[in-house]
Amino acid sequence: MTPAQDPFYIVKDEIQDSIDKVQDTFNQWKQAPENTGEYVHLTRELLTTCESVQWQVDELEKAISVAERDPAYYGLNEAEIGKRRNWTSTARNQVVSVRRNVEGGKHKSSFGHSGNPSELGRSKQHISQDNDDFIASESDQQMLLMKQQDDELDMLSASVQRIGGVGLTIHEELVGQEKLLGELSLDMETTSNRLDFVQKRVAMVLKKASLKGQIMMIAFLVILFIILFVLVFLT
């Protein structure tokens, strides 16, 4: 299976895009002045996105663990499994680093010193809802990819079974034709032996008979030959 068709690389590219966006947002967050609306918005966005990316990495690691139990079934080897685990480890470290920095700095912002507890509670609830929606969307997408892969495997299995059936039918036909050819060869050999015997008898009779007797004998043998010929090929 090529990287373009492997679900791992499809999900990996999506996660990498998310990590790249997190890094860009984190750079904006570091440059944004504290106690401003932009700073609060970027803080909320970074925390939500980091949590979502961490969940995606966790799910990807679970898929790697499943493939690790039987790598040959998924067309993988130990080197590829190790390569995938190294990538998920690196991705996790990047996201965790950003999240720790943001969580360490958010207490200094107006987001952390909000004088309205109810507003803070609503913000957290809104963040949690957005995060749940995002996680559900990503989960549905991964389930769809897995279903598509299962459908492709089912189609491949059916094709292999059809090819096997065709091969078995061809084999049976070849065996039958080989048997018929053997029987035909045996019949031809038997007929040839009978004709050789008749020819030898005719030669012996011609040597012993007179001219008139030879003519009569030839006529008799011709008739006999015709009768034998008909009997041989009609029986």
C-alpha positions, 0 to 999 in steps of 0.5 A: 500500500502506498503512502497516499493510500495508507490511512496512517499517512492521511491522518498524519498529514492532517495532524501535522497541518494542525501542529503547524497551525498551532505553532503559527498561533503560538508565535502570534500569542507570544507577540500579543500584548497581555490583558487584550482581547486578542491575547484571550482569544489566542489563549483559548484557541491554543488550549482547545487545539492542543487538546484536540491534537493530543487526542488525535495523536493518542488515537493514532498510537492506538492504531499503531499498537493494533498494527504492531500485533501483526505487521505482516497483515497490514504490510508493515515491518518493524522499521516502519512501526518504529518510524511511526512511533517516533513521529507520534512521540515528536508530535506529542512533545511539540503539542505538550510544549506549546500547551505548557507554555500557554497554561503557564502564561494564561494566569497572567492575562485577563483570561486568568484574572477575570473578575466575573466567575460566571463569564469564566465558566461560560468560556470554559463550557464553550471551549469544552463544547467546541472541543467535543464537536471537533473530537467527534468530527475527527472520530467520524472521519477516522471511522470512515477511513477504516470502513473504506479500507475494510470495503477495499479488503473485502473487494480484494478477497472476493476477487482472489476467490473468483480468480481461484475458481477460474483457475480450478475450472481451467485445471479440470478442463486441461485434465479432461482434454489430456484424458481424451487425447490419451484415449485417442492416441490408444485408438490410433495405435490399435487401428494402425496395428490392425492395418499392418496385420491386414497388409502383411496377410495380403502380401502373403496371399498375393505371392501364393495365388495365381493371376486369376486367383490374385484378382479374386483374392484382391477383390475379396480382400478389398471387400474385407478391408472395407468391412474391417475399416467400417467395423473399426471406425464405427465401433 
